[in-house]
Amino acid sequence: MAIDLSADIVLRWEDQDPSLVPILREGAIDVVLVGAPAAAFQAACRAAGIRVEPLAALKISDLSGVRAAGSAPAAFAHGLWPGVTSESAKEDEETASPSYMPWLDANGYRLHWLKTLCPDRPPALAYSPDKDAGLRPDRLVPYDTLELALAEAWMNGGNYVLAVEPRYRKALVSREPKALAAWRRLGRTARWLKQNKSLFTLPALPRITLLVDAGDATAEIANMMMRQNASPAFAAADSPPPPDPANRQVIVAAGLAPAPAPAIRDRILSHAEAGATVVTDRIGAPPWWRVPQLHLERDEPDREAYRLGRGTVVAYKQAIGDPSDFALDVIDLLTQPRRAVRVWNTSTVIATLGNAHESGRGRSVLRIVNYGSPHEWEVMFYVQGGYTSAVLLRPEAPQKQLQVARRSNLTEVNLQDLRRAAVVLLE
């Protein structure tokens, strides 16, 4: 049976000691990838319901290699080891204000980016715990960040091919209690992710729709959009969706290189003509978005606003230099009351709002990933829309009914004791 990156928990592993197979089973592992499978290890895994495949059975590559993999399973080689990287932020995760944000290494956007650019295959990451993933040789990696890597990937509609950091692997092999406890939590979360998989592939609310291409600029804009909890929908820059100003109100078309062809340009600008806001920047000359129908309405120091049809084109005068500030600008253009989700009282959470109308499990799904320490305090979420019921799902506890409060066109939901991952079903 081939590796199924849409359904399997996959582990890259080095130690083919059959006595370790019970540990792998506790981690809810479906497939183990090894250099050259040993017969005794294969037999022990088979008895435990675990498949063994050679590492070569999975193509781990850059975007061009993933695209060229054909029907073979393939995973994107690059990513950052997830978590809070600033030591000062780790000491003060509770503090959140407009002037203070801890730096989060997060990869959720990469799954949406991959799915958009490679729509015919399951999006999967396969970064390793090394310097390319941002880990210095002297950095002690918390055991539970492997669980974070898996949860982050699945909750953004994809997968992560697990790779155990060397210190953690050594502790597991020697059966160190803290390592085993973290590994069992990983297994619990893995089973929960598989049980709720249908909730993680639901499309995002498209109020902000982000056009992406294969370049670094749109990828970094996507990163900061997710980080600022803009909860964007993704679309390919060479295949923009049709206008829908009632639901798709801001179209981000910044960082595109090369410039869109005239037919694609017209499809992008048709969103403004229909009544939405198109946000772009200036890469090259003349700007690709310049058309005779534009009428200048505002000239600001860093951008210009043009009327086009029933909508607006907001054009930055230079290429976007600070994607984080740009993401906040985009949210302001949408306006705060219309954004999909807003998070209060934490700065280590990334949340997305999925449209669940066709899932049979609620009208909307709030998906929450915590990159920091467990939150014993209350975390507040404002969600777009009016709901009367909210049910909390999480790996470590039974489902729980939450109180909801209407706030104009928003719904307030509060979570206590937020750990690694959670989902709120909204009706």
C-alpha positions as CSV (number, residue, x, y, z in Angstrom):
1,M,0.0,0.0,0.0
2,A,1.4,3.4,-1.0
3,I,1.9,6.2,1.5
4,D,-1.2,8.3,1.7
5,L,-0.3,11.8,2.9
6,S,-4.0,12.7,3.1
7,A,-4.6,10.1,5.8
8,D,-1.4,8.5,7.2
9,I,0.7,9.6,10.2
10,V,4.2,9.1,8.8
11,L,7.4,9.0,10.7
12,R,11.0,9.2,9.5
13,W,12.9,6.8,11.8
14,E,16.4,5.4,12.2
15,D,16.3,2.8,14.9
16,Q,15.1,-0.6,13.6
17,D,15.0,-2.3,16.9
18,P,11.8,-4.4,17.1
19,S,11.5,-3.7,20.8
20,L,10.8,-0.1,19.9
21,V,7.7,-0.9,17.9
22,P,5.3,-0.6,20.9
23,I,6.6,3.0,21.3
24,L,5.8,3.7,17.7
25,R,2.3,2.3,18.2
26,E,1.7,4.7,21.1
27,G,2.5,7.5,18.8
28,A,-0.3,6.4,16.5
29,I,2.2,5.9,13.6
30,D,0.8,4.5,10.4
31,V,3.9,4.4,8.3
32,V,7.6,4.3,9.3
33,L,10.2,5.4,6.7
34,V,13.6,3.9,7.1
35,G,16.7,3.8,4.9
36,A,16.7,0.1,4.2
37,P,14.0,-2.0,5.9
38,A,15.2,-4.8,8.1
39,A,13.2,-8.0,8.1
40,A,12.8,-8.4,11.9
41,F,11.7,-4.7,12.2
42,Q,9.2,-5.1,9.4
43,A,7.7,-8.2,10.9
44,A,7.3,-6.5,14.3
45,C,5.7,-3.4,12.7
46,R,3.4,-5.5,10.6
47,A,2.2,-7.3,13.7
48,A,1.5,-3.9,15.3
49,G,-0.4,-2.7,12.2
50,I,2.3,-0.3,11.1
51,R,3.6,-0.2,7.5
52,V,7.4,0.1,6.8
53,E,8.5,1.8,3.6
54,P,12.0,2.8,2.4
55,L,12.6,6.5,2.7
56,A,13.0,6.7,-1.1
57,A,9.3,5.9,-1.4
58,L,8.6,9.5,-0.5
59,K,9.9,12.3,-2.6
60,I,11.1,15.2,-0.4
61,S,11.8,18.2,-2.6
62,D,11.3,21.9,-3.4
63,L,8.2,23.1,-5.1
64,S,9.3,22.2,-8.6
65,G,10.1,18.7,-7.4
66,V,6.7,18.3,-5.7
67,R,5.0,19.5,-8.9
68,A,7.0,17.0,-11.0
69,A,6.4,14.0,-8.7
70,G,3.5,12.7,-10.8
71,S,1.5,10.1,-8.9
72,A,4.3,9.4,-6.4
73,P,3.8,10.8,-2.8
74,A,5.8,14.0,-2.3
75,A,6.4,16.5,0.5
76,F,7.8,20.0,0.5
77,A,11.3,19.9,2.1
78,H,11.3,23.4,3.7
79,G,9.8,24.8,6.9
80,L,10.6,26.2,10.3
81,W,10.6,24.2,13.4
82,P,7.4,25.6,15.0
83,G,7.1,27.5,18.3
84,V,8.0,30.7,20.0
85,T,11.6,31.6,19.2
86,S,12.3,34.8,21.2
87,E,13.5,34.0,24.7
88,S,12.0,37.2,26.0
89,A,8.7,36.2,24.5
90,K,8.8,32.8,26.1
91,E,9.2,34.5,29.5
92,D,6.2,36.8,28.8
93,E,3.8,35.0,26.6
94,E,0.9,36.4,28.5
95,T,1.6,40.0,27.3
96,A,-0.2,41.1,24.2
97,S,-0.5,44.6,23.0
98,P,-0.3,46.6,19.7
99,S,3.4,47.2,20.3
100,Y,4.4,43.7,21.5
101,M,4.2,40.4,19.7
102,P,6.4,37.3,20.3
103,W,7.9,35.9,17.1
104,L,6.2,32.7,16.1
105,D,7.8,30.2,13.7
106,A,4.8,28.9,11.9
107,N,4.1,26.9,8.8
108,G,0.4,26.8,8.5
109,Y,0.5,29.2,5.5
110,R,2.8,26.8,3.7
111,L,0.1,24.1,3.6
112,H,-2.4,26.5,2.0
113,W,0.2,27.8,-0.4
114,L,1.1,24.2,-1.4
115,K,-2.5,23.2,-1.8
116,T,-3.2,26.3,-4.0
117,L,-0.1,25.7,-6.3
118,C,-0.4,21.9,-6.3
119,P,-4.1,21.3,-6.1
120,D,-4.0,17.7,-7.3
121,R,-2.0,16.3,-4.3
122,P,-2.3,16.4,-0.5
123,P,-0.2,19.3,0.8
124,A,2.6,17.9,3.1
125,L,5.7,19.3,4.7
126,A,8.9,17.3,5.5
127,Y,11.3,19.7,7.1
128,S,14.0,18.3,9.4
129,P,15.0,19.4,12.9
130,D,18.2,21.1,11.8
131,K,19.7,24.5,11.0
132,D,17.7,24.8,7.8
133,A,14.6,24.7,10.0
134,G,16.0,27.4,12.3
135,L,17.4,25.1,15.0
136,R,20.9,26.0,16.3
137,P,23.0,23.0,17.4
138,D,22.9,24.3,21.0
139,R,19.1,25.0,21.1
140,L,17.1,22.6,23.3
141,V,13.9,21.7,21.5
142,P,10.9,21.1,23.7
143,Y,9.6,17.6,23.1
144,D,6.1,18.8,22.6
145,T,7.0,20.9,19.5
146,L,6.8,17.7,17.4
147,E,3.2,17.4,18.4
148,L,2.8,21.1,17.4
149,A,4.4,20.4,14.0
150,L,1.8,17.7,13.4
151,A,-1.2,19.6,14.7
152,E,-0.3,22.7,12.8
153,A,0.0,20.8,9.5
154,W,-3.2,18.8,9.9
155,M,-5.3,21.7,11.1
156,N,-4.3,23.7,8.0
157,G,-5.5,20.9,5.8
158,G,-2.2,19.1,5.2
159,N,0.3,16.8,6.8
160,Y,3.8,16.8,8.3
161,V,6.2,13.9,7.8
162,L,7.5,13.5,11.4
163,A,11.2,13.7,12.1
164,V,12.3,13.3,15.7
165,E,14.9,15.7,17.0
166,P,18.1,13.7,18.0
167,R,17.9,14.4,21.7
168,Y,14.2,13.5,21.8
169,R,14.9,10.3,19.8
170,K,17.6,9.3,22.2
171,A,15.4,9.9,25.2
172,L,12.6,7.8,23.6
173,V,14.9,4.9,22.9
174,S,16.2,5.0,26.5
175,R,12.5,5.3,27.6
176,E,13.0,8.5,29.5
177,P,9.6,9.3,31.3
178,K,9.2,12.9,30.1
179,A,10.0,11.9,26.5
180,L,7.5,9.0,26.7
181,A,4.8,11.3,28.1
182,A,5.3,13.8,25.3
183,W,5.2,11.0,22.8
184,R,1.9,9.6,24.2
185,R,0.4,13.1,23.9
186,L,1.6,13.2,20.3
187,G,-0.3,9.9,19.7
188,R,-3.4,11.2,21.4
189,T,-3.3,14.3,19.2
190,A,-2.6,12.3,16.1
191,R,-5.7,10.1,16.7
192,W,-7.8,13.2,17.3
193,L,-6.6,14.9,14.1
194,K,-7.5,11.8,12.1
195,Q,-11.0,11.7,13.7
196,N,-11.7,15.3,12.9
197,K,-9.9,15.5,9.5
198,S,-13.0,16.7,7.7
199,L,-13.0,19.9,9.8
200,F,-9.5,20.9,8.7
201,T,-10.0,20.8,4.9
202,L,-13.0,23.2,4.9
203,P,-12.5,26.3,2.9
204,A,-11.7,29.6,4.7
205,L,-14.2,32.4,4.7
206,P,-13.1,34.4,1.6
207,R,-13.6,37.9,2.9
208,I,-9.9,38.4,2.4
209,T,-8.6,36.4,-0.6
210,L,-4.9,36.2,-1.1
211,L,-3.4,35.5,-4.6
212,V,-0.2,33.5,-4.4
213,D,2.4,32.4,-6.9
214,A,5.6,30.4,-6.7
215,G,7.7,33.3,-5.5
216,D,9.0,34.2,-2.1
217,A,7.1,37.5,-1.9
218,T,3.6,36.2,-1.9
219,A,4.6,33.3,0.4
220,E,5.9,35.8,3.0
221,I,2.8,37.9,2.6
222,A,0.7,34.8,3.2
223,N,2.8,34.0,6.3
224,M,2.1,37.4,7.9
225,M,-1.6,37.3,6.9
226,M,-1.9,34.1,8.8
227,R,0.2,35.4,11.7
228,Q,-2.0,38.5,12.1
229,N,-5.1,36.2,12.2
230,A,-6.5,37.6,8.9
231,S,-7.7,34.1,8.1
232,P,-7.4,34.5,4.4
233,A,-8.6,32.3,1.6
234,F,-5.9,31.4,-0.9
235,A,-6.2,31.4,-4.7
236,A,-3.6,30.9,-7.5
237,A,-2.5,34.2,-9.0
238,D,-2.8,32.7,-12.5
239,S,-6.3,31.5,-11.9
240,P,-8.1,34.1,-9.8
241,P,-11.7,33.4,-8.7
242,P,-14.7,35.2,-10.2
243,P,-15.9,38.4,-8.5
244,D,-18.2,38.0,-5.4
245,P,-18.1,41.3,-3.6
246,A,-20.7,40.2,-1.1
247,N,-18.4,37.5,0.3
248,R,-15.0,38.2,-1.3
249,Q,-14.5,41.8,-0.2
250,V,-10.7,42.3,-0.3
251,I,-8.4,40.7,-3.0
252,V,-4.7,40.9,-2.2
253,A,-2.6,40.9,-5.4
254,A,0.7,42.1,-4.1
255,G,4.2,40.6,-4.7
256,L,3.2,39.0,-8.0
257,A,6.2,38.2,-10.2
258,P,6.2,38.0,-13.1
259,A,3.4,40.5,-13.7
260,P,0.1,38.9,-14.6
261,A,-0.7,38.6,-18.3
262,P,-3.4,41.1,-19.6
263,A,-6.2,38.5,-19.4
264,I,-5.3,37.6,-15.8
265,R,-4.9,41.3,-14.9
266,D,-8.4,42.0,-16.2
267,R,-9.8,39.1,-14.1
268,I,-8.1,40.5,-11.0
269,L,-9.3,44.0,-11.6
270,S,-12.9,42.7,-12.3
271,H,-13.2,42.3,-8.5
272,A,-12.8,46.1,-8.1
273,E,-15.2,46.8,-10.9
274,A,-17.8,44.6,-9.2
275,G,-17.4,46.5,-5.9
276,A,-14.5,44.8,-4.0
277,T,-11.2,46.3,-3.0
278,V,-8.1,45.1,-4.8
279,V,-4.8,45.7,-3.0
280,T,-1.6,45.6,-4.9
281,D,2.0,47.0,-5.1
282,R,4.4,48.3,-7.6
283,I,6.9,45.8,-9.0
284,G,8.5,46.9,-12.2
285,A,7.4,49.6,-14.6
286,P,4.8,50.3,-15.8
287,P,2.7,48.8,-13.0
288,W,0.7,45.8,-14.3
289,W,-2.5,47.0,-12.7
290,R,-2.5,50.4,-14.5
291,V,-5.5,50.7,-16.8
292,P,-7.1,53.8,-18.3
293,Q,-10.3,53.4,-16.3
294,L,-8.6,54.1,-13.0
295,H,-9.5,57.4,-11.3
296,L,-7.3,58.6,-8.5
297,E,-9.2,59.4,-5.3
298,R,-6.5,59.6,-2.7
299,D,-2.7,60.0,-2.8
300,E,-1.1,59.0,0.5
301,P,2.7,58.9,1.3
302,D,3.0,55.1,0.7
303,R,0.0,54.3,-1.5
304,E,-2.7,55.5,-3.8
305,A,-6.4,54.7,-3.9
306,Y,-8.2,54.6,-7.3
307,R,-11.8,54.2,-8.1
308,L,-12.5,51.4,-10.6
309,G,-16.1,50.6,-11.4
310,R,-18.0,50.1,-8.1
311,G,-14.9,49.3,-6.1
312,T,-11.4,50.4,-5.3
313,V,-7.8,49.6,-6.2
314,V,-5.3,50.4,-3.4
315,A,-1.8,50.4,-4.9
316,Y,1.3,50.7,-2.8
317,K,4.0,52.9,-4.4
318,Q,6.7,50.3,-3.9
319,A,7.1,46.6,-3.4
320,I,5.8,45.5,0.0
321,G,8.7,45.9,2.4
322,D,7.0,44.9,5.7
323,P,4.5,42.1,5.2
324,S,3.4,42.2,8.8
325,D,2.4,45.8,8.7
326,F,0.9,45.2,5.3
327,A,-1.3,42.4,6.7
328,L,-2.6,44.9,9.3
329,D,-3.3,47.4,6.6
330,V,-5.3,44.8,4.7
331,I,-7.4,44.0,7.8
332,D,-8.1,47.7,8.2
333,L,-9.2,48.0,4.6
334,L,-11.7,45.1,5.2
335,T,-12.5,46.9,8.6
336,Q,-12.4,45.2,12.0
337,P,-16.1,44.5,12.2
338,R,-16.0,42.4,9.0
339,R,-12.8,40.4,9.7
340,A,-13.3,36.6,10.0
341,V,-11.8,36.2,13.5
342,R,-10.2,38.3,16.2
343,V,-8.2,37.0,19.1
344,W,-7.8,38.7,22.5
345,N,-5.6,38.0,25.5
346,T,-2.9,35.9,23.8
347,S,-0.2,36.5,21.3
348,T,0.8,32.9,20.6
349,V,-2.4,31.7,18.8
350,I,-3.1,31.5,15.1
351,A,-6.8,31.0,14.3
352,T,-8.7,30.4,11.1
353,L,-12.4,30.3,10.3
354,G,-13.7,27.6,8.0
355,N,-17.0,27.5,6.2
356,A,-18.8,24.3,7.3
357,H,-22.1,24.7,5.6
358,E,-21.7,21.4,3.6
359,S,-20.0,19.4,6.4
360,G,-23.0,18.5,8.5
361,R,-21.0,19.7,11.6
362,G,-22.0,23.3,12.2
363,R,-22.2,26.4,10.1
364,S,-18.6,27.5,10.8
365,V,-15.5,26.0,12.3
366,L,-13.0,28.0,14.3
367,R,-9.6,26.2,14.2
368,I,-7.0,27.2,16.8
369,V,-3.3,26.4,17.1
370,N,-1.3,27.6,20.2
371,Y,2.4,28.0,19.5
372,G,3.3,28.8,23.1
373,S,2.8,27.3,26.5
374,P,-0.6,26.1,27.7
375,H,-2.9,29.0,28.6
376,E,-4.6,28.7,32.0
377,W,-6.2,32.0,31.6
378,E,-9.2,32.9,29.4
379,V,-8.7,33.6,25.7
380,M,-11.4,35.5,23.8
381,F,-12.4,35.0,20.2
382,Y,-14.6,37.3,18.2
383,V,-16.0,35.4,15.2
384,Q,-17.8,36.8,12.2
385,G,-21.5,36.0,12.1
386,G,-24.3,35.4,14.6
387,Y,-24.2,32.0,16.3
388,T,-26.3,30.6,19.2
389,S,-24.2,27.4,19.9
390,A,-20.5,26.6,20.3
391,V,-19.0,23.2,20.9
392,L,-15.3,22.8,21.9
393,L,-13.3,19.9,20.6
394,R,-9.7,19.2,21.7
395,P,-7.4,16.2,22.0
396,E,-7.1,16.1,25.8
397,A,-10.8,16.3,26.9
398,P,-14.3,15.4,25.9
399,Q,-16.3,17.9,23.8
400,K,-17.7,20.8,25.8
401,Q,-20.5,23.3,25.2
402,L,-19.3,26.9,25.4
403,Q,-21.3,30.0,26.1
404,V,-21.7,32.5,23.3
405,A,-22.4,36.2,23.3
406,R,-23.6,38.3,20.4
407,R,-21.6,41.5,19.8
408,S,-23.4,43.3,16.9
409,N,-22.5,41.2,13.8
410,L,-19.9,39.2,15.7
411,T,-20.1,36.3,18.2
412,E,-17.8,36.1,21.3
413,V,-16.5,32.8,22.5
414,N,-14.2,32.3,25.5
415,L,-11.8,29.4,26.0
416,Q,-10.2,28.4,29.3
417,D,-7.1,26.2,29.6
418,L,-6.1,26.3,25.9
419,R,-3.3,23.8,25.3
420,R,-2.0,22.9,21.8
421,A,-4.9,22.7,19.5
422,A,-8.7,23.2,19.6
423,V,-11.7,23.4,17.3
424,V,-15.0,25.2,18.0
425,L,-18.1,24.2,16.0
426,L,-20.4,27.1,15.6
427,E,-24.1,26.9,14.9
